[in-house]
Amino acid sequence: MNIKQYVVDAFTDKVFSGNPAAVCVMEEWLPDEQIMNITRENNLSETAFAVKENDVYKLRWFTPGGEIDLCGHATLATAYVITRFIEPEVTEVKFDTLSGTLTVTRKEDLFEMDFPAYELKSVEVTEEMIEAIGAKPSEAYMGRDLLCVMDSEETVRQLNPDQTKLMTLDGLLLQVTARGEEFDCVSRSFAPKCNIAEDPVCGSGHCHILPFWADRLKKTELIAYQASKRGGILYGKLDGDRVFISGKAALYADSVIHV
C-alpha cells in the first residue's frame, strides 16, 4: 500500500519554524503496529492519521512514545492538508477524536480550532519541581499536564530542565509560562514521557496556558508565543469551558510512504 504523507509546519506562516507534524489522510486504517512504525520512522513530535467516516474524519495522534489524547498542532496541520489538498472547497472540518468532536474552521490563512479547556487545580511547588526545572516556579497547577508559572519571560527562555527528573513529575507534559513582554504570555513545553525533549509549539498545552492567563489578565482574547528555538504564535479566545486556538500553517514536504 502506498500512502501520501504531508509534513506541515503549524503555528507559523513559514517553514523551519512553528511545529512540524506529519499527516496521513487514508482511505482505511492501518494496524496500530504499522502506524507506530511510521510514527517512529518520522521521529517528529506528532504524526496524525485520519480516515473519513461519513461526514467526519476520525483523527488519531501518535508520538514516538505512543498514542495521545489531544494534539493541537497536528490537528491544525491535518485541517490544512484536508482543506488544501483533499477537499479544497471545504472551510470547516469535524474530527472524531479521543477528546471528543473537534471542529477546525479555515478563516483565510488562519485555522481556528475549537478545543476543551483543561480545568486547573492548584498544587504545591515542590523541591522535585525546582530541581527538575532548574528554576523555582511562583505557582503550579495540574490539568492533563503540569503547568508551572515562572517569574519572567527571560526565565522561561533560559530554562534547560533535567529531562530525567522531569519524568518523575506528575502530568503528561510540563508546561512553563510567564507574562510576555511583546505577547500576552510566553511558554515552553517539555515532553520526555512522550520521547520528546521539547515540543516546539504545543496546541494542547495552550488548553492549560490560555485559560490560566485569560483568568489572570481578565481577558478573553490573547496572543501567545511559544519560545522554543523554532518559535510559534497562537491566537486564543476563551468561551466558557472551550478554548479557540488559531494559527497559520506552511507546507514543508509531501511524499509517498511505501508500506
ChimeraX commands (.cxc) that place a marker at each C-alpha (Angstrom):
marker #1 position 0.00,0.00,0.00 radius 0.5
marker #1 position 1.23,3.50,-0.87 radius 0.5
marker #1 position 0.20,6.31,1.49 radius 0.5
marker #1 position 0.51,10.02,0.75 radius 0.5
marker #1 position 2.12,11.90,3.60 radius 0.5
marker #1 position 2.46,15.64,4.16 radius 0.5
marker #1 position 4.76,17.42,6.60 radius 0.5
marker #1 position 3.30,20.74,7.72 radius 0.5
marker #1 position 4.79,23.40,9.98 radius 0.5
marker #1 position 1.96,24.58,12.23 radius 0.5
marker #1 position 1.53,27.88,14.10 radius 0.5
marker #1 position 3.72,29.70,11.59 radius 0.5
marker #1 position 3.50,31.15,8.10 radius 0.5
marker #1 position 6.96,29.99,7.01 radius 0.5
marker #1 position 8.84,26.69,7.00 radius 0.5
marker #1 position 11.58,25.87,9.50 radius 0.5
marker #1 position 9.58,27.47,12.33 radius 0.5
marker #1 position 6.45,26.53,14.23 radius 0.5
marker #1 position 5.87,22.86,14.99 radius 0.5
marker #1 position 6.20,20.21,12.26 radius 0.5
marker #1 position 3.64,17.42,12.06 radius 0.5
marker #1 position 3.34,14.58,9.58 radius 0.5
marker #1 position -0.17,13.98,8.25 radius 0.5
marker #1 position -1.54,10.83,6.59 radius 0.5
marker #1 position -5.13,11.03,5.32 radius 0.5
marker #1 position -6.00,7.46,4.39 radius 0.5
marker #1 position -8.93,5.52,2.93 radius 0.5
marker #1 position -8.77,2.87,5.64 radius 0.5
marker #1 position -6.94,2.23,8.88 radius 0.5
marker #1 position -3.60,0.51,9.11 radius 0.5
marker #1 position -2.81,-1.82,12.02 radius 0.5
marker #1 position -1.63,0.10,15.07 radius 0.5
marker #1 position 1.80,-1.56,14.84 radius 0.5
marker #1 position 2.24,-0.15,11.33 radius 0.5
marker #1 position 1.04,3.27,12.48 radius 0.5
marker #1 position 3.67,3.25,15.23 radius 0.5
marker #1 position 6.36,2.14,12.75 radius 0.5
marker #1 position 5.55,5.14,10.54 radius 0.5
marker #1 position 5.49,7.45,13.56 radius 0.5
marker #1 position 8.87,6.29,14.82 radius 0.5
marker #1 position 10.33,6.50,11.32 radius 0.5
marker #1 position 9.16,10.13,11.05 radius 0.5
marker #1 position 10.54,10.87,14.53 radius 0.5
marker #1 position 8.51,14.07,14.79 radius 0.5
marker #1 position 6.66,15.11,17.93 radius 0.5
marker #1 position 3.41,14.01,16.25 radius 0.5
marker #1 position 2.20,12.07,13.25 radius 0.5
marker #1 position -1.54,12.40,12.59 radius 0.5
marker #1 position -3.62,9.72,10.89 radius 0.5
marker #1 position -7.13,10.44,9.57 radius 0.5
marker #1 position -9.81,8.41,7.82 radius 0.5
marker #1 position -13.10,9.92,6.64 radius 0.5
marker #1 position -16.12,8.15,8.09 radius 0.5
marker #1 position -19.38,9.61,6.68 radius 0.5
marker #1 position -19.03,13.41,7.08 radius 0.5
marker #1 position -16.49,13.30,9.90 radius 0.5
marker #1 position -12.79,12.47,9.89 radius 0.5
marker #1 position -11.65,10.02,12.54 radius 0.5
marker #1 position -8.37,11.52,13.75 radius 0.5
marker #1 position -5.64,9.92,15.87 radius 0.5
marker #1 position -2.35,11.42,17.06 radius 0.5
marker #1 position 0.85,9.50,17.75 radius 0.5
marker #1 position 4.15,10.50,19.31 radius 0.5
marker #1 position 7.24,8.26,19.10 radius 0.5
marker #1 position 6.19,7.14,22.58 radius 0.5
marker #1 position 2.63,6.16,21.63 radius 0.5
marker #1 position -0.89,7.48,21.06 radius 0.5
marker #1 position -2.04,10.62,22.90 radius 0.5
marker #1 position -5.48,12.06,23.62 radius 0.5
marker #1 position -5.08,15.59,22.22 radius 0.5
marker #1 position -2.67,17.41,19.92 radius 0.5
marker #1 position -3.25,20.92,18.66 radius 0.5
marker #1 position -0.55,21.44,16.07 radius 0.5
marker #1 position -1.18,18.11,14.33 radius 0.5
marker #1 position -4.93,18.87,14.24 radius 0.5
marker #1 position -4.21,22.22,12.62 radius 0.5
marker #1 position -1.84,20.53,10.16 radius 0.5
marker #1 position -4.46,17.90,9.27 radius 0.5
marker #1 position -7.12,20.54,8.65 radius 0.5
marker #1 position -4.63,22.41,6.47 radius 0.5
marker #1 position -3.99,19.28,4.38 radius 0.5
marker #1 position -7.69,18.43,4.02 radius 0.5
marker #1 position -8.80,21.94,3.02 radius 0.5
marker #1 position -5.88,22.46,0.66 radius 0.5
marker #1 position -5.37,19.07,-0.99 radius 0.5
marker #1 position -8.26,16.69,-0.17 radius 0.5
marker #1 position -11.40,18.88,-0.12 radius 0.5
marker #1 position -10.38,22.41,-1.16 radius 0.5
marker #1 position -14.00,23.58,-1.27 radius 0.5
marker #1 position -14.43,22.87,2.47 radius 0.5
marker #1 position -13.86,25.56,5.12 radius 0.5
marker #1 position -14.89,23.55,8.20 radius 0.5
marker #1 position -13.64,20.10,9.20 radius 0.5
marker #1 position -15.02,17.99,12.06 radius 0.5
marker #1 position -12.77,15.42,13.70 radius 0.5
marker #1 position -13.84,12.49,15.87 radius 0.5
marker #1 position -11.05,12.06,18.44 radius 0.5
marker #1 position -10.22,10.71,21.89 radius 0.5
marker #1 position -11.06,14.22,23.15 radius 0.5
marker #1 position -14.49,14.22,21.54 radius 0.5
marker #1 position -15.58,16.07,18.41 radius 0.5
marker #1 position -13.17,18.83,17.44 radius 0.5
marker #1 position -14.04,21.41,14.81 radius 0.5
marker #1 position -11.49,23.38,12.78 radius 0.5
marker #1 position -12.60,26.34,10.70 radius 0.5
marker #1 position -10.46,27.89,7.98 radius 0.5
marker #1 position -10.64,31.69,8.05 radius 0.5
marker #1 position -8.43,32.88,5.19 radius 0.5
marker #1 position -4.89,31.96,6.31 radius 0.5
marker #1 position -5.88,31.14,9.91 radius 0.5
marker #1 position -7.17,27.80,11.17 radius 0.5
marker #1 position -9.35,28.10,14.28 radius 0.5
marker #1 position -9.63,25.01,16.48 radius 0.5
marker #1 position -12.43,24.52,19.00 radius 0.5
marker #1 position -10.83,22.65,21.91 radius 0.5
marker #1 position -11.76,21.82,25.51 radius 0.5
marker #1 position -10.13,23.97,28.18 radius 0.5
marker #1 position -8.46,21.92,30.92 radius 0.5
marker #1 position -9.61,22.53,34.46 radius 0.5
marker #1 position -6.61,23.57,36.52 radius 0.5
marker #1 position -6.09,22.58,40.14 radius 0.5
marker #1 position -3.56,24.49,42.24 radius 0.5
marker #1 position -0.78,22.24,43.55 radius 0.5
marker #1 position 2.20,22.79,45.83 radius 0.5
marker #1 position 5.52,23.86,44.32 radius 0.5
marker #1 position 7.87,21.08,45.39 radius 0.5
marker #1 position 11.62,20.67,45.61 radius 0.5
marker #1 position 11.30,17.97,42.95 radius 0.5
marker #1 position 9.78,20.50,40.55 radius 0.5
marker #1 position 12.51,23.05,41.28 radius 0.5
marker #1 position 15.30,20.50,40.75 radius 0.5
marker #1 position 13.79,19.15,37.54 radius 0.5
marker #1 position 13.02,22.55,36.02 radius 0.5
marker #1 position 16.18,24.28,37.21 radius 0.5
marker #1 position 14.24,27.31,38.49 radius 0.5
marker #1 position 11.56,27.93,41.11 radius 0.5
marker #1 position 8.00,28.39,39.85 radius 0.5
marker #1 position 5.91,31.02,41.59 radius 0.5
marker #1 position 2.81,28.84,41.14 radius 0.5
marker #1 position 1.94,25.35,39.91 radius 0.5
marker #1 position -1.27,23.81,38.57 radius 0.5
marker #1 position -2.36,20.39,37.36 radius 0.5
marker #1 position -4.59,19.59,34.39 radius 0.5
marker #1 position -3.61,16.85,31.97 radius 0.5
marker #1 position -0.16,18.48,32.19 radius 0.5
marker #1 position 1.76,20.16,34.97 radius 0.5
marker #1 position 1.63,23.94,34.45 radius 0.5
marker #1 position 4.34,25.98,36.18 radius 0.5
marker #1 position 4.24,29.78,36.25 radius 0.5
marker #1 position 7.62,31.49,36.22 radius 0.5
marker #1 position 8.66,34.98,37.33 radius 0.5
marker #1 position 9.67,36.34,33.91 radius 0.5
marker #1 position 9.82,35.69,30.18 radius 0.5
marker #1 position 13.61,35.57,30.38 radius 0.5
marker #1 position 13.45,32.73,32.90 radius 0.5
marker #1 position 11.22,30.73,30.55 radius 0.5
marker #1 position 13.53,31.34,27.61 radius 0.5
marker #1 position 16.69,30.32,29.50 radius 0.5
marker #1 position 15.39,27.08,31.04 radius 0.5
marker #1 position 17.37,23.89,30.48 radius 0.5
marker #1 position 15.46,21.32,32.54 radius 0.5
marker #1 position 16.72,17.92,33.58 radius 0.5
marker #1 position 14.85,15.54,31.27 radius 0.5
marker #1 position 15.36,12.52,33.54 radius 0.5
marker #1 position 13.98,14.34,36.57 radius 0.5
marker #1 position 11.05,15.66,34.53 radius 0.5
marker #1 position 9.99,12.03,34.06 radius 0.5
marker #1 position 9.30,11.81,37.82 radius 0.5
marker #1 position 6.90,14.78,37.92 radius 0.5
marker #1 position 3.12,14.40,37.71 radius 0.5
marker #1 position 1.34,15.23,34.47 radius 0.5
marker #1 position 1.89,14.10,30.89 radius 0.5
marker #1 position 3.85,17.20,29.80 radius 0.5
marker #1 position 5.48,20.07,31.64 radius 0.5
marker #1 position 4.22,23.49,30.55 radius 0.5
marker #1 position 6.17,26.52,31.77 radius 0.5
marker #1 position 4.80,30.00,31.21 radius 0.5
marker #1 position 5.25,33.66,32.16 radius 0.5
marker #1 position 3.71,37.02,31.37 radius 0.5
marker #1 position 5.03,38.15,28.00 radius 0.5
marker #1 position 6.71,41.40,27.05 radius 0.5
marker #1 position 5.54,41.58,23.41 radius 0.5
marker #1 position 2.79,38.94,23.72 radius 0.5
marker #1 position 0.22,38.27,26.45 radius 0.5
marker #1 position 2.15,35.21,27.55 radius 0.5
marker #1 position 5.15,33.09,26.60 radius 0.5
marker #1 position 5.70,29.40,27.23 radius 0.5
marker #1 position 7.72,26.28,26.58 radius 0.5
marker #1 position 6.61,22.65,26.57 radius 0.5
marker #1 position 8.65,19.61,27.63 radius 0.5
marker #1 position 7.51,16.05,26.98 radius 0.5
marker #1 position 10.13,13.39,27.82 radius 0.5
marker #1 position 7.30,10.96,28.73 radius 0.5
marker #1 position 6.37,11.09,25.02 radius 0.5
marker #1 position 10.02,10.68,23.96 radius 0.5
marker #1 position 10.11,14.40,23.07 radius 0.5
marker #1 position 12.59,16.61,24.91 radius 0.5
marker #1 position 10.81,19.84,23.91 radius 0.5
marker #1 position 7.67,20.28,21.83 radius 0.5
marker #1 position 8.32,23.36,19.63 radius 0.5
marker #1 position 4.72,24.69,19.74 radius 0.5
marker #1 position 2.14,22.80,21.81 radius 0.5
marker #1 position -1.52,23.40,20.95 radius 0.5
marker #1 position -2.92,21.12,23.67 radius 0.5
marker #1 position -0.57,22.76,26.17 radius 0.5
marker #1 position -2.33,26.03,25.45 radius 0.5
marker #1 position -5.57,24.42,26.60 radius 0.5
marker #1 position -3.90,24.91,30.00 radius 0.5
marker #1 position -1.91,28.09,29.34 radius 0.5
marker #1 position -4.57,30.25,27.68 radius 0.5
marker #1 position -7.30,29.61,30.31 radius 0.5
marker #1 position -4.81,30.45,33.06 radius 0.5
marker #1 position -3.79,33.76,31.53 radius 0.5
marker #1 position -7.31,34.66,30.45 radius 0.5
marker #1 position -8.34,34.43,34.11 radius 0.5
marker #1 position -5.21,36.17,35.40 radius 0.5
marker #1 position -5.32,39.04,32.86 radius 0.5
marker #1 position -9.12,39.30,32.79 radius 0.5
marker #1 position -9.13,38.96,29.00 radius 0.5
marker #1 position -10.99,36.57,26.72 radius 0.5
marker #1 position -8.73,37.05,23.70 radius 0.5
marker #1 position -4.96,36.59,23.89 radius 0.5
marker #1 position -1.91,36.21,21.69 radius 0.5
marker #1 position 0.60,33.65,22.94 radius 0.5
marker #1 position 4.16,32.94,21.90 radius 0.5
marker #1 position 5.90,29.59,22.31 radius 0.5
marker #1 position 9.53,30.47,22.97 radius 0.5
marker #1 position 11.23,27.34,21.62 radius 0.5
marker #1 position 14.12,27.59,19.17 radius 0.5
marker #1 position 11.63,27.31,16.29 radius 0.5
marker #1 position 9.04,29.60,17.87 radius 0.5
marker #1 position 5.35,29.92,17.11 radius 0.5
marker #1 position 2.37,32.26,17.54 radius 0.5
marker #1 position -1.05,31.16,18.78 radius 0.5
marker #1 position -4.21,33.27,18.84 radius 0.5
marker #1 position -6.55,32.29,21.68 radius 0.5
marker #1 position -10.16,33.04,22.58 radius 0.5
marker #1 position -11.95,31.71,25.68 radius 0.5
marker #1 position -15.65,30.89,25.73 radius 0.5
marker #1 position -16.74,29.08,28.88 radius 0.5
marker #1 position -15.09,25.67,29.01 radius 0.5
marker #1 position -13.92,25.91,25.39 radius 0.5
marker #1 position -10.75,27.49,24.08 radius 0.5
marker #1 position -10.48,28.54,20.45 radius 0.5
marker #1 position -6.88,28.36,19.25 radius 0.5
marker #1 position -5.95,29.78,15.86 radius 0.5
marker #1 position -2.73,29.58,13.89 radius 0.5
marker #1 position -1.26,29.55,10.43 radius 0.5
marker #1 position 0.48,26.70,8.61 radius 0.5
marker #1 position 3.12,26.16,5.93 radius 0.5
marker #1 position 3.74,23.07,3.79 radius 0.5
marker #1 position 7.27,21.73,4.13 radius 0.5
marker #1 position 7.09,18.49,2.14 radius 0.5
marker #1 position 4.86,15.84,0.62 radius 0.5
marker #1 position 5.90,12.27,-0.10 radius 0.5
marker #1 position 4.69,8.71,-0.59 radius 0.5
marker #1 position 5.16,6.05,2.08 radius 0.5
marker #1 position 5.63,2.52,0.80 radius 0.5
marker #1 position 4.30,0.02,3.35 radius 0.5
marker link #1:1,2 radius 0.2
marker link #1:2,3 radius 0.2
marker link #1:3,4 radius 0.2
marker link #1:4,5 radius 0.2
marker link #1:5,6 radius 0.2
marker link #1:6,7 radius 0.2
marker link #1:7,8 radius 0.2
marker link #1:8,9 radius 0.2
marker link #1:9,10 radius 0.2
marker link #1:10,11 radius 0.2
marker link #1:11,12 radius 0.2
marker link #1:12,13 radius 0.2
marker link #1:13,14 radius 0.2
marker link #1:14,15 radius 0.2
marker link #1:15,16 radius 0.2
marker link #1:16,17 radius 0.2
marker link #1:17,18 radius 0.2
marker link #1:18,19 radius 0.2
marker link #1:19,20 radius 0.2
marker link #1:20,21 radius 0.2
marker link #1:21,22 radius 0.2
marker link #1:22,23 radius 0.2
marker link #1:23,24 radius 0.2
marker link #1:24,25 radius 0.2
marker link #1:25,26 radius 0.2
marker link #1:26,27 radius 0.2
marker link #1:27,28 radius 0.2
marker link #1:28,29 radius 0.2
marker link #1:29,30 radius 0.2
marker link #1:30,31 radius 0.2
marker link #1:31,32 radius 0.2
marker link #1:32,33 radius 0.2
marker link #1:33,34 radius 0.2
marker link #1:34,35 radius 0.2
marker link #1:35,36 radius 0.2
marker link #1:36,37 radius 0.2
marker link #1:37,38 radius 0.2
marker link #1:38,39 radius 0.2
marker link #1:39,40 radius 0.2
marker link #1:40,41 radius 0.2
marker link #1:41,42 radius 0.2
marker link #1:42,43 radius 0.2
marker link #1:43,44 radius 0.2
marker link #1:44,45 radius 0.2
marker link #1:45,46 radius 0.2
marker link #1:46,47 radius 0.2
marker link #1:47,48 radius 0.2
marker link #1:48,49 radius 0.2
marker link #1:49,50 radius 0.2
marker link #1:50,51 radius 0.2
marker link #1:51,52 radius 0.2
marker link #1:52,53 radius 0.2
marker link #1:53,54 radius 0.2
marker link #1:54,55 radius 0.2
marker link #1:55,56 radius 0.2
marker link #1:56,57 radius 0.2
marker link #1:57,58 radius 0.2
marker link #1:58,59 radius 0.2
marker link #1:59,60 radius 0.2
marker link #1:60,61 radius 0.2
marker link #1:61,62 radius 0.2
marker link #1:62,63 radius 0.2
marker link #1:63,64 radius 0.2
marker link #1:64,65 radius 0.2
marker link #1:65,66 radius 0.2
marker link #1:66,67 radius 0.2
marker link #1:67,68 radius 0.2
marker link #1:68,69 radius 0.2
marker link #1:69,70 radius 0.2
marker link #1:70,71 radius 0.2
marker link #1:71,72 radius 0.2
marker link #1:72,73 radius 0.2
marker link #1:73,74 radius 0.2
marker link #1:74,75 radius 0.2
marker link #1:75,76 radius 0.2
marker link #1:76,77 radius 0.2
marker link #1:77,78 radius 0.2
marker link #1:78,79 radius 0.2
marker link #1:79,80 radius 0.2
marker link #1:80,81 radius 0.2
marker link #1:81,82 radius 0.2
marker link #1:82,83 radius 0.2
marker link #1:83,84 radius 0.2
marker link #1:84,85 radius 0.2
marker link #1:85,86 radius 0.2
marker link #1:86,87 radius 0.2
marker link #1:87,88 radius 0.2
marker link #1:88,89 radius 0.2
marker link #1:89,90 radius 0.2
marker link #1:90,91 radius 0.2
marker link #1:91,92 radius 0.2
marker link #1:92,93 radius 0.2
marker link #1:93,94 radius 0.2
marker link #1:94,95 radius 0.2
marker link #1:95,96 radius 0.2
marker link #1:96,97 radius 0.2
marker link #1:97,98 radius 0.2
marker link #1:98,99 radius 0.2
marker link #1:99,100 radius 0.2
marker link #1:100,101 radius 0.2
marker link #1:101,102 radius 0.2
marker link #1:102,103 radius 0.2
marker link #1:103,104 radius 0.2
marker link #1:104,105 radius 0.2
marker link #1:105,106 radius 0.2
marker link #1:106,107 radius 0.2
marker link #1:107,108 radius 0.2
marker link #1:108,109 radius 0.2
marker link #1:109,110 radius 0.2
marker link #1:110,111 radius 0.2
marker link #1:111,112 radius 0.2
marker link #1:112,113 radius 0.2
marker link #1:113,114 radius 0.2
marker link #1:114,115 radius 0.2
marker link #1:115,116 radius 0.2
marker link #1:116,117 radius 0.2
marker link #1:117,118 radius 0.2
marker link #1:118,119 radius 0.2
marker link #1:119,120 radius 0.2
marker link #1:120,121 radius 0.2
marker link #1:121,122 radius 0.2
marker link #1:122,123 radius 0.2
marker link #1:123,124 radius 0.2
marker link #1:124,125 radius 0.2
marker link #1:125,126 radius 0.2
marker link #1:126,127 radius 0.2
marker link #1:127,128 radius 0.2
marker link #1:128,129 radius 0.2
marker link #1:129,130 radius 0.2
marker link #1:130,131 radius 0.2
marker link #1:131,132 radius 0.2
marker link #1:132,133 radius 0.2
marker link #1:133,134 radius 0.2
marker link #1:134,135 radius 0.2
marker link #1:135,136 radius 0.2
marker link #1:136,137 radius 0.2
marker link #1:137,138 radius 0.2
marker link #1:138,139 radius 0.2
marker link #1:139,140 radius 0.2
marker link #1:140,141 radius 0.2
marker link #1:141,142 radius 0.2
marker link #1:142,143 radius 0.2
marker link #1:143,144 radius 0.2
marker link #1:144,145 radius 0.2
marker link #1:145,146 radius 0.2
marker link #1:146,147 radius 0.2
marker link #1:147,148 radius 0.2
marker link #1:148,149 radius 0.2
marker link #1:149,150 radius 0.2
marker link #1:150,151 radius 0.2
marker link #1:151,152 radius 0.2
marker link #1:152,153 radius 0.2
marker link #1:153,154 radius 0.2
marker link #1:154,155 radius 0.2
marker link #1:155,156 radius 0.2
marker link #1:156,157 radius 0.2
marker link #1:157,158 radius 0.2
marker link #1:158,159 radius 0.2
marker link #1:159,160 radius 0.2
marker link #1:160,161 radius 0.2
marker link #1:161,162 radius 0.2
marker link #1:162,163 radius 0.2
marker link #1:163,164 radius 0.2
marker link #1:164,165 radius 0.2
marker link #1:165,166 radius 0.2
marker link #1:166,167 radius 0.2
marker link #1:167,168 radius 0.2
marker link #1:168,169 radius 0.2
marker link #1:169,170 radius 0.2
marker link #1:170,171 radius 0.2
marker link #1:171,172 radius 0.2
marker link #1:172,173 radius 0.2
marker link #1:173,174 radius 0.2
marker link #1:174,175 radius 0.2
marker link #1:175,176 radius 0.2
marker link #1:176,177 radius 0.2
marker link #1:177,178 radius 0.2
marker link #1:178,179 radius 0.2
marker link #1:179,180 radius 0.2
marker link #1:180,181 radius 0.2
marker link #1:181,182 radius 0.2
marker link #1:182,183 radius 0.2
marker link #1:183,184 radius 0.2
marker link #1:184,185 radius 0.2
marker link #1:185,186 radius 0.2
marker link #1:186,187 radius 0.2
marker link #1:187,188 radius 0.2
marker link #1:188,189 radius 0.2
marker link #1:189,190 radius 0.2
marker link #1:190,191 radius 0.2
marker link #1:191,192 radius 0.2
marker link #1:192,193 radius 0.2
marker link #1:193,194 radius 0.2
marker link #1:194,195 radius 0.2
marker link #1:195,196 radius 0.2
marker link #1:196,197 radius 0.2
marker link #1:197,198 radius 0.2
marker link #1:198,199 radius 0.2
marker link #1:199,200 radius 0.2
marker link #1:200,201 radius 0.2
marker link #1:201,202 radius 0.2
marker link #1:202,203 radius 0.2
marker link #1:203,204 radius 0.2
marker link #1:204,205 radius 0.2
marker link #1:205,206 radius 0.2
marker link #1:206,207 radius 0.2
marker link #1:207,208 radius 0.2
marker link #1:208,209 radius 0.2
marker link #1:209,210 radius 0.2
marker link #1:210,211 radius 0.2
marker link #1:211,212 radius 0.2
marker link #1:212,213 radius 0.2
marker link #1:213,214 radius 0.2
marker link #1:214,215 radius 0.2
marker link #1:215,216 radius 0.2
marker link #1:216,217 radius 0.2
marker link #1:217,218 radius 0.2
marker link #1:218,219 radius 0.2
marker link #1:219,220 radius 0.2
marker link #1:220,221 radius 0.2
marker link #1:221,222 radius 0.2
marker link #1:222,223 radius 0.2
marker link #1:223,224 radius 0.2
marker link #1:224,225 radius 0.2
marker link #1:225,226 radius 0.2
marker link #1:226,227 radius 0.2
marker link #1:227,228 radius 0.2
marker link #1:228,229 radius 0.2
marker link #1:229,230 radius 0.2
marker link #1:230,231 radius 0.2
marker link #1:231,232 radius 0.2
marker link #1:232,233 radius 0.2
marker link #1:233,234 radius 0.2
marker link #1:234,235 radius 0.2
marker link #1:235,236 radius 0.2
marker link #1:236,237 radius 0.2
marker link #1:237,238 radius 0.2
marker link #1:238,239 radius 0.2
marker link #1:239,240 radius 0.2
marker link #1:240,241 radius 0.2
marker link #1:241,242 radius 0.2
marker link #1:242,243 radius 0.2
marker link #1:243,244 radius 0.2
marker link #1:244,245 radius 0.2
marker link #1:245,246 radius 0.2
marker link #1:246,247 radius 0.2
marker link #1:247,248 radius 0.2
marker link #1:248,249 radius 0.2
marker link #1:249,250 radius 0.2
marker link #1:250,251 radius 0.2
marker link #1:251,252 radius 0.2
marker link #1:252,253 radius 0.2
marker link #1:253,254 radius 0.2
marker link #1:254,255 radius 0.2
marker link #1:255,256 radius 0.2
marker link #1:256,257 radius 0.2
marker link #1:257,258 radius 0.2
marker link #1:258,259 radius 0.2
view
